Amino acid sequence: MMGHMWGNYGNWDQAPDYMKQMMQKYYGGTAPFLGFAGVMEFITWILLVILLIAAIRYLWNKGGGK
C-alpha cells in the first residue's frame, strides 16, 4: 500500500531511510510472537471445529426427539 502511495510499487530499496528504520523497528518487535500466533491460530481452528460439531449434534438430537 505504501508503495502505491510513493509511486514505486513497493520497492524496498527506493523507500526513504526513515521509513526503513520505522518498519524494521515494528517488525523486529513482533518477531518473537509469530510462533505463538501460529499456535494460537491452530488452537482457535480446533476449538471452532469442536464447537461446530457440538452444535450439529445438539441440533440433530433436538430434531430427532420430535
N, C-alpha and C positions, 0 to 999 in steps of 0.2 A: 504494500500500500504506500509506504513512504517512497519507494522507488518511483511510483507513478507521479507522486507529488513533485519529486525532483526532476522528473523527465528522463532519468537514466534507466528506468525499468528495473530497479533493484540491484544494480551493480555495486557490490560492496566496496570495490576498490575506488570508486568515484565518490563515495559518501564522504561528507565532511568529517574531520578528525573528532570534533566534539560529539558527533552522532555515534561514531565508532566507540568512543570511550563510554558514552552513556549506555549503549546497548551491551557492551562487554560486561559492565557492572551489573546490569539487570540479569542477563542470562547466567553470569557466573554465580550470582547469589541464589538462583533457583536450582542449580545443578544437583545439589545433594538430595533434593526432594523428588527428582524424576523417577527414581526407582520405587520410592514409596507411593507415588501417584499411580504407577503401573499396577502395583499390588492392590491398591485401593480400588482401582477400576475393575480388576478381576473379581474382587470380593463383591463389589456392587452388582456386577452382572450375575454372579451366582445367587445373590440374595433376590434379585429381580426374577430369576427363573424359578426359584423356590416359591416366591410369592405368587407367581402366575400359576404354577402347578397347584398350589393350595386353593387359589380362587376357582380354578377349573373343577377340582374335586368337590369343593363346597357347593358350587352351583349344580354339578352333576348329581350329587346326593340330594340336594334340595328339590331338584326337578324329578328325581326318581321316587320320592316319597309320596307324591300325589296320586 
